[in-house]
Amino acid sequence: MATSPLNWNSSSLTHGWQRGVKSFYWGLGFKAEDFNKPQIGIATPLLDGNLCNMKAYEVAKLIQQGCAEAGLIAFPFGVSGVSDNITQGHEGGASSLVSRNLMANGAEMVTSAHCYDGMIGVHHCDKNGPAFAMALARLNYPGLIVNGGSILPGCHAGKPITILDSYDSQAQANNGSMTFQESEDIIRAACPGAGGCGIAASFNTWGIALEAMGLSLPDTSSIPAVDEAKKDDCLRVGKAMRRLLELDLRPRTIITKAALTNAMTAIAAMGGSTNGVLHILAVAREAGVDFTLRDMQAICRRTPVYCNFAPRGRGTMADLHRIGGTAMLLRHFLKAGLLDGSCITVTGQPLAENVAHCPDVPLDQDLIAPLGQPFKDYADLQICFGNLAPHGMVFKVSSRQSPRFKGRAICFDSVKAVSDAAAAKKIQPGHFVVLRGVGPIAAGMPELLVASAALAVPELDGQVAFLSDGRVSGVSHGVMGIHCSPEAAVCGPIAAIQDGDEIEFDLLEGTIHLHADLSSRSVAWDKPVSGRGYLADFAATALQAHEGCVSAWVMRDA
C-alpha cells in the first residue's frame, strides 16, 4: 500500500501556501472535508456530432458519480477529438492522427496544471484511447482508461450490417456492381445509434489492446454503448481509481515490454487494425520502453488469427459481448499460450487473475476459433523491411491466401484519383496501387479508407495491392502496405516509384522490394506547406511512422 497520502498532488493546492486559489474550490461547492479528498481528472472527448462520442458526457458524469461514491472528487474536462468517419476522403482526414497527439497534450496539460492526483480517460472514438494511454505514460500519474462502448449493428434486407458495408456499397455503386439506391439504403441503415464502430476497426482494436495491456478494467471494452450494463461498468471505475491511489500503482509499472507484447499479440490474434501498431509504438515511446517494429514483426509471425471479426469476417463486438466478452477472449488467448498472464494491471492483479473466473469460449459460435484450430496460422498484420521501406512498412492482408505478391506500380497522388481510376476500371488485377505524399509530415497521415474501399470490390479484392505512406482505417480490407517509412515528403524511397515498376513483398520473410536501381533516381519531393495551423505544428514536431509519429521531444532521452 502507498505510504504517501492519496491526495499526493492536489494537496499542494488545497493545503498550499497560495490560499487564494481555494476561493474557486469553495465556489465549486466544496465542504471542509473535501479539501482532503483526492482529485481526479476525467479526460472526455466531447463531440456530439459524432456517433462514437454521443454519450461521452453521460459516461463522464457516471464515472464522476462512481468516484464520489468512492470518496474521490472527479472533474470531467474536454479534449479535442474528431470523427474518424466524418473526416474521411477530404481535408478533414488530416486531423485524425493529429488529434491523437493534441488530445494527449490536452489531457497532460489539464491533469498536471490542476494538480490532479490521477486521470481517467474515456475511449469513444479511434484516437481517444491511444491519446489517453500516451498521456498516462507521459504523466505517470495513477489512472486508467474506460471504454465508452461499441455501436450495435444496423440491418438491411434482414441481415446485420456495419459501417464496413457503407463503404463497400459506395465502391460497388461507383463501379456499377450495385445500384445507387441499394447502396443508399445500406448507408442509411448501417449505423443505428451511439457507439464506436462495432467491428475490429481501430476503436475496438484499441479497446481489446488496452485490456490486454492492463490499462483498462476487465470487460470494459465489450459492452455496447447503449446497453444498460454500461452504466454499472462506469460506476465501478471510482473504486478501481481509489485502489490505484492506495497501491500507488503507476502507468509505467503497468506498461512494460511484456505488457506491450500482450497488447500487440491480442491485436494480431483478433485480426485487428493497423492503427494499433502506430499507437503501441507511441505508447512505448512515451513510457520509455524499448519496443519496436522488429519486436512486432516477430509477434505477428508467430501469432495465429483466432477471431473472425469484420472486416476479415462478419463478427462484431456486440457478438463478442453476447457470447461472453473481452475477458473471456483474453482467457482464450492465455489458454492458447499467446499472452503473459503475470503482467500487473489496473485492478492491482495480474492479467491471469482478472480473467480466471471467465467461462470457456462457447462451441456454438463462429466468432472465435477453438484452441489449436485458428482461422489462420499467422497474423493478417505483418511487418516488412526493404529498399522501399528501410525503416519498415505495416501490411494487412486479410483477403489473400498467399503471403506473397508481385505487381506493377500504378501511382496516384490523391484518394479521389484512386477512387476514380477504380471506377473507370483503369486499375486491374496485378496492379500495385501506390498513393504517396500523405505521410505524417506531408499531410498528417490521414486514413485512406475511400481509396482502399475502391479496391475492395469483388473483381479487385485480393488481386491488387495497395501501398502508401499514409494510414488505412480498421474498416479497410484487402492487401495493404501502409505506414511506409520514411515517407515521400522526407525523400523516402517511395518517392522514386514510377508507373510500371515491379514491386514484390513476402510477408513471412518480412521483405518489401522495388525492382529498380534507386541510386539512379531522384527522390526529391516538394516541401509541404500546410494551410492549417494544427497541421503545421504537427509537421514541425512529428517523427516518422516507425516511431509512432510521436513528437520529437518524446525521444530526447532515448
DRENKERO-413243 format. One record per residue (C-alpha): residue in three letters; x negated, y negated, z; residue number from 1. Coordinates in steps of 0.5 Angstrom, whole numbers, plus 500, padded with zeros to 3 digits. Layout:
% DRENKERO-413243
r,east,north,up,k
Ala,X,Y,Z,NUM
...
//
This chain:
% DRENKERO-413243
r,east,north,up,k
Met,500,500,500,1
Ala,498,493,499,2
Thr,494,489,504,3
Ser,496,482,501,4
Pro,503,479,502,5
Leu,508,481,497,6
Asn,508,473,495,7
Trp,501,473,494,8
Asn,501,468,489,9
Ser,508,464,490,10
Ser,506,462,497,11
Ser,501,457,494,12
Leu,507,453,492,13
Thr,512,455,498,14
His,507,454,503,15
Gly,501,450,500,16
Trp,499,443,501,17
Gln,503,440,495,18
Arg,509,440,500,19
Gly,513,435,495,20
Val,514,441,490,21
Lys,518,444,495,22
Ser,524,439,493,23
Phe,525,443,487,24
Tyr,526,449,491,25
Trp,531,446,496,26
Gly,535,443,489,27
Leu,535,451,487,28
Gly,539,453,493,29
Phe,533,456,497,30
Lys,534,457,504,31
Ala,529,457,509,32
Glu,528,465,509,33
Asp,527,464,501,34
Phe,520,461,502,35
Asn,517,467,504,36
Lys,520,472,498,37
Pro,516,474,492,38
Gln,518,470,486,39
Ile,519,474,479,40
Gly,519,471,472,41
Ile,523,475,467,42
Ala,521,473,460,43
Thr,527,473,456,44
Pro,527,472,448,45
Leu,534,468,447,46
Leu,536,469,440,47
Asp,544,469,440,48
Gly,543,469,432,49
Asn,540,476,432,50
Leu,544,482,434,51
Cys,538,485,437,52
Asn,538,479,442,53
Met,545,478,443,54
Lys,545,481,450,55
Ala,538,478,452,56
Tyr,541,473,457,57
Glu,546,478,460,58
Val,541,483,461,59
Ala,536,478,464,60
Lys,542,476,469,61
Leu,543,483,471,62
Ile,535,484,473,63
Gln,536,478,477,64
Gln,541,481,481,65
Gly,537,487,482,66
Cys,531,483,484,67
Ala,536,479,489,68
Glu,538,486,492,69
Ala,531,488,493,70
Gly,529,482,497,71
Leu,526,478,491,72
Ile,527,471,487,73
Ala,527,472,480,74
Phe,528,467,475,75
Pro,529,468,467,76
Phe,526,464,462,77
Gly,526,464,455,78
Val,521,465,450,79
Ser,520,464,442,80
Gly,523,470,439,81
Val,525,471,432,82
Ser,529,476,428,83
Asp,525,481,424,84
Asn,531,483,420,85
Ile,534,476,418,86
Thr,527,473,416,87
Gln,526,479,411,88
Gly,524,477,404,89
His,523,469,405,90
Glu,518,465,408,91
Gly,521,466,415,92
Gly,518,473,415,93
Ala,511,470,416,94
Ser,514,468,423,95
Ser,515,475,425,96
Leu,508,477,428,97
Val,506,470,429,98
Ser,512,470,434,99
Arg,509,476,438,100
Asn,503,472,440,101
Leu,507,466,441,102
Met,511,470,446,103
Ala,505,473,449,104
Asn,502,466,450,105
Gly,509,463,453,106
Ala,510,469,458,107
Glu,503,468,460,108
Met,504,460,461,109
Val,510,460,465,110
Thr,509,466,469,111
Ser,502,463,471,112
Ala,504,456,471,113
His,509,457,476,114
Cys,505,462,480,115
Tyr,510,468,480,116
Asp,508,474,484,117
Gly,510,479,478,118
Met,513,479,471,119
Ile,519,483,468,120
Gly,519,483,460,121
Val,525,484,456,122
His,525,488,450,123
His,530,487,445,124
Cys,527,486,438,125
Asp,521,489,435,126
Lys,516,484,437,127
Asn,518,482,444,128
Gly,516,488,448,129
Pro,509,488,445,130
Ala,508,481,447,131
Phe,510,482,454,132
Ala,505,488,454,133
Met,500,483,452,134
Ala,502,478,457,135
Leu,502,483,463,136
Ala,495,486,460,137
Arg,492,479,460,138
Leu,495,476,467,139
Asn,494,483,470,140
Tyr,500,481,475,141
Pro,505,486,477,142
Gly,510,488,472,143
Leu,514,492,467,144
Ile,518,492,461,145
Val,525,493,461,146
Asn,529,495,454,147
Gly,535,492,452,148
Gly,538,498,448,149
Ser,539,500,441,150
Ile,545,499,437,151
Leu,550,504,435,152
Pro,550,507,428,153
Gly,555,504,423,154
Cys,560,508,419,155
His,561,509,411,156
Ala,565,514,408,157
Gly,566,518,414,158
Lys,558,518,415,159
Pro,554,514,420,160
Ile,549,509,417,161
Thr,544,504,420,162
Ile,540,498,417,163
Leu,536,503,413,164
Asp,542,504,409,165
Ser,543,497,408,166
Tyr,536,496,404,167
Asp,536,503,401,168
Ser,543,501,398,169
Gln,541,494,396,170
Ala,535,497,392,171
Gln,539,502,389,172
Ala,544,497,387,173
Asn,539,493,384,174
Asn,536,499,379,175
Gly,543,501,377,176
Ser,544,507,381,177
Met,549,505,386,178
Thr,555,500,385,179
Phe,554,493,388,180
Gln,561,494,391,181
Glu,559,500,395,182
Ser,552,497,397,183
Glu,556,491,399,184
Asp,561,496,403,185
Ile,555,499,406,186
Ile,551,493,408,187
Arg,558,490,412,188
Ala,558,496,416,189
Ala,551,498,418,190
Cys,551,494,424,191
Pro,557,494,428,192
Gly,554,490,434,193
Ala,549,488,439,194
Gly,542,492,440,195
Gly,536,493,437,196
Cys,535,497,430,197
Gly,537,504,432,198
Ile,532,509,428,199
Ala,525,510,429,200
Ala,523,503,427,201
Ser,519,498,430,202
Phe,523,497,436,203
Asn,525,504,438,204
Thr,518,506,437,205
Trp,515,501,442,206
Gly,520,503,447,207
Ile,518,510,447,208
Ala,511,508,447,209
Leu,512,504,453,210
Glu,515,509,457,211
Ala,509,514,455,212
Met,504,508,456,213
Gly,507,508,463,214
Leu,509,500,463,215
Ser,517,502,463,216
Leu,521,506,467,217
Pro,524,513,465,218
Asp,529,513,460,219
Thr,530,505,460,220
Ser,529,506,452,221
Ser,534,511,450,222
Ile,541,508,453,223
Pro,545,504,448,224
Ala,545,496,449,225
Val,553,497,449,226
Asp,553,503,454,227
Glu,556,502,461,228
Ala,549,505,463,229
Lys,545,500,461,230
Lys,548,495,467,231
Asp,545,500,472,232
Asp,539,501,468,233
Cys,538,494,469,234
Leu,540,493,476,235
Arg,535,498,478,236
Val,529,494,476,237
Gly,529,490,482,238
Lys,527,496,487,239
Ala,522,498,482,240
Met,519,491,481,241
Arg,518,491,489,242
Arg,515,497,489,243
Leu,510,495,484,244
Leu,508,489,489,245
Glu,508,494,495,246
Leu,503,498,492,247
Asp,499,492,489,248
Leu,500,496,482,249
Arg,497,492,476,250
Pro,498,493,469,251
Arg,490,494,468,252
Thr,491,500,473,253
Ile,496,503,468,254
Ile,493,501,461,255
Thr,487,506,461,256
Lys,485,509,455,257
Ala,489,516,457,258
Ala,495,512,457,259
Leu,494,508,450,260
Thr,492,515,448,261
Asn,499,518,450,262
Ala,503,512,447,263
Met,499,513,440,264
Thr,501,520,441,265
Ala,508,519,442,266
Ile,509,514,436,267
Ala,505,520,432,268
Ala,510,525,435,269
Met,516,522,434,270
Gly,515,519,427,271
Gly,514,512,429,272
Ser,513,505,426,273
Thr,506,503,423,274
Asn,507,497,427,275
Gly,506,501,433,276
Val,499,501,431,277
Leu,498,494,431,278
His,501,493,438,279
Ile,497,498,441,280
Leu,490,495,438,281
Ala,493,489,441,282
Val,494,491,448,283
Ala,488,495,448,284
Arg,484,488,447,285
Glu,488,484,452,286
Ala,487,490,457,287
Gly,479,490,455,288
Val,480,498,453,289
Asp,475,501,448,290
Phe,481,504,444,291
Thr,480,503,436,292
Leu,483,505,429,293
Arg,478,511,430,294
Asp,481,514,436,295
Met,488,513,433,296
Gln,485,517,427,297
Ala,483,523,431,298
Ile,490,523,435,299
Cys,494,522,428,300
Arg,490,528,425,301
Arg,492,533,431,302
Thr,499,531,433,303
Pro,505,534,429,304
Val,511,531,428,305
Tyr,517,533,433,306
Cys,522,528,431,307
Asn,527,527,426,308
Phe,529,520,427,309
Ala,531,516,421,310
Pro,527,514,416,311
Arg,524,520,416,312
Gly,531,524,417,313
Arg,537,521,420,314
Gly,537,521,427,315
Thr,538,515,432,316
Met,536,513,439,317
Ala,544,514,440,318
Asp,543,521,438,319
Leu,537,522,443,320
His,541,519,449,321
Arg,547,524,447,322
Ile,542,530,448,323
Gly,538,528,454,324
Gly,534,521,453,325
Thr,527,519,452,326
Ala,524,522,459,327
Met,527,529,456,328
Leu,523,528,450,329
Leu,517,526,453,330
Arg,517,532,458,331
His,518,536,451,332
Phe,511,533,449,333
Leu,508,534,455,334
Lys,510,542,454,335
Ala,507,542,447,336
Gly,500,540,450,337
Leu,501,533,447,338
Leu,500,528,453,339
Asp,496,527,459,340
Gly,501,527,465,341
Ser,496,525,470,342
Cys,497,518,468,343
Ile,500,513,473,344
Thr,506,509,471,345
Val,510,503,474,346
Thr,514,508,478,347
Gly,508,509,482,348
Gln,508,516,480,349
Pro,504,520,474,350
Leu,508,521,468,351
Ala,509,528,469,352
Glu,513,527,476,353
Asn,517,522,472,354
Val,520,527,467,355
Ala,519,533,472,356
His,527,533,473,357
Cys,529,533,466,358
Pro,532,539,462,359
Asp,529,543,456,360
Val,531,540,449,361
Pro,538,543,447,362
Leu,537,548,442,363
Asp,544,546,438,364
Gln,541,540,435,365
Asp,536,538,429,366
Leu,533,531,432,367
Ile,527,535,436,368
Ala,524,541,434,369
Pro,523,547,438,370
Leu,516,548,441,371
Gly,511,550,437,372
Gln,515,549,431,373
Pro,514,542,429,374
Phe,517,539,423,375
Lys,510,537,420,376
Asp,503,540,423,377
Tyr,500,533,422,378
Ala,503,526,423,379
Asp,506,521,418,380
Leu,502,516,420,381
Gln,494,517,418,382
Ile,488,512,418,383
Cys,484,512,412,384
Phe,477,508,411,385
Gly,473,507,405,386
Asn,470,502,400,387
Leu,477,499,399,388
Ala,478,498,407,389
Pro,472,498,410,390
His,475,497,417,391
Gly,481,501,416,392
Met,488,502,413,393
Val,494,505,416,394
Phe,498,510,412,395
Lys,505,512,413,396
Val,507,518,408,397
Ser,514,521,410,398
Ser,517,523,403,399
Arg,511,526,400,400
Gln,509,533,402,401
Ser,501,533,399,402
Pro,497,529,404,403
Arg,493,526,397,404
Phe,495,521,392,405
Lys,491,518,386,406
Gly,495,513,382,407
Arg,493,507,377,408
Ala,494,500,380,409
Ile,499,495,378,410
Cys,498,488,382,411
Phe,503,483,385,412
Asp,503,477,389,413
Ser,510,477,392,414
Val,515,481,395,415
Lys,520,479,389,416
Ala,515,480,384,417
Val,515,488,386,418
Ser,523,488,387,419
Asp,524,485,380,420
Ala,519,490,377,421
Ala,522,496,380,422
Ala,529,494,378,423
Ala,526,493,371,424
Lys,523,500,371,425
Lys,516,497,370,426
Ile,514,501,376,427
Gln,513,508,374,428
Pro,511,515,378,429
Gly,504,515,378,430
His,503,507,380,431
Phe,499,505,386,432
Val,503,498,387,433
Val,499,493,390,434
Leu,501,487,394,435
Arg,496,483,397,436
Gly,495,476,399,437
Val,500,477,405,438
Gly,495,479,411,439
Pro,494,475,417,440
Ile,490,469,415,441
Ala,494,468,408,442
Ala,501,469,411,443
Gly,502,471,418,444
Met,502,478,415,445
Pro,510,479,414,446
Glu,513,485,414,447
Leu,515,487,406,448
Leu,521,491,407,449
Val,524,489,401,450
Ala,518,491,397,451
Ser,518,498,400,452
Ala,525,499,399,453
Ala,525,497,392,454
Leu,520,503,391,455
Ala,524,508,395,456
Val,530,509,390,457
Pro,530,517,388,458
Glu,526,516,382,459
Leu,520,513,385,460
Asp,520,515,392,461
Gly,514,519,394,462
Gln,512,519,387,463
Val,509,512,387,464
Ala,504,509,393,465
Phe,504,502,396,466
Leu,498,498,398,467
Ser,498,492,402,468
Asp,494,487,407,469
Gly,501,486,410,470
Arg,506,490,414,471
Val,512,494,413,472
Ser,518,495,417,473
Gly,519,501,421,474
Val,525,502,417,475
Ser,521,503,411,476
His,519,510,408,477
Gly,516,512,402,478
Val,508,513,401,479
Met,505,506,404,480
Gly,498,504,406,481
Ile,498,497,409,482
His,494,493,414,483
Cys,488,493,409,484
Ser,482,490,413,485
Pro,479,486,411,486
Glu,485,482,408,487
Ala,484,479,401,488
Ala,484,472,404,489
Val,477,473,407,490
Cys,475,476,401,491
Gly,476,483,403,492
Pro,475,489,397,493
Ile,483,489,396,494
Ala,482,482,393,495
Ala,478,485,387,496
Ile,483,491,385,497
Gln,485,490,377,498
Asp,491,493,374,499
Gly,490,500,371,500
Asp,484,501,377,501
Glu,484,508,379,502
Ile,486,509,387,503
Glu,486,515,391,504
Phe,487,517,398,505
Asp,486,523,402,506
Leu,490,523,409,507
Leu,487,529,412,508
Glu,480,527,410,509
Gly,481,520,412,510
Thr,479,516,406,511
Ile,481,511,401,512
His,477,510,395,513
Leu,478,505,389,514
His,474,508,383,515
Ala,471,502,381,516
Asp,464,498,381,517
Leu,466,493,386,518
Ser,459,490,386,519
Ser,460,487,379,520
Arg,467,484,381,521
Ser,469,477,384,522
Val,473,478,391,523
Ala,474,470,391,524
Trp,481,468,394,525
Asp,484,461,394,526
Lys,483,459,401,527
Pro,491,459,404,528
Val,494,452,406,529
Ser,500,453,411,530
Gly,505,448,411,531
Arg,508,450,417,532
Gly,504,449,424,533
Tyr,505,455,427,534
Leu,502,459,421,535
Ala,496,454,421,536
Asp,495,455,428,537
Phe,495,463,428,538
Ala,491,463,421,539
Ala,486,459,425,540
Thr,485,464,431,541
Ala,488,471,429,542
Leu,483,477,428,543
Gln,484,482,423,544
Ala,489,488,423,545
His,484,493,426,546
Glu,483,488,432,547
Gly,491,488,433,548
Cys,491,481,430,549
Val,490,478,437,550
Ser,487,471,438,551
Ala,479,471,437,552
Trp,478,468,444,553
Val,481,475,447,554
Met,475,478,444,555
Arg,470,473,447,556
Asp,468,478,453,557
Ala,468,484,448,558
//
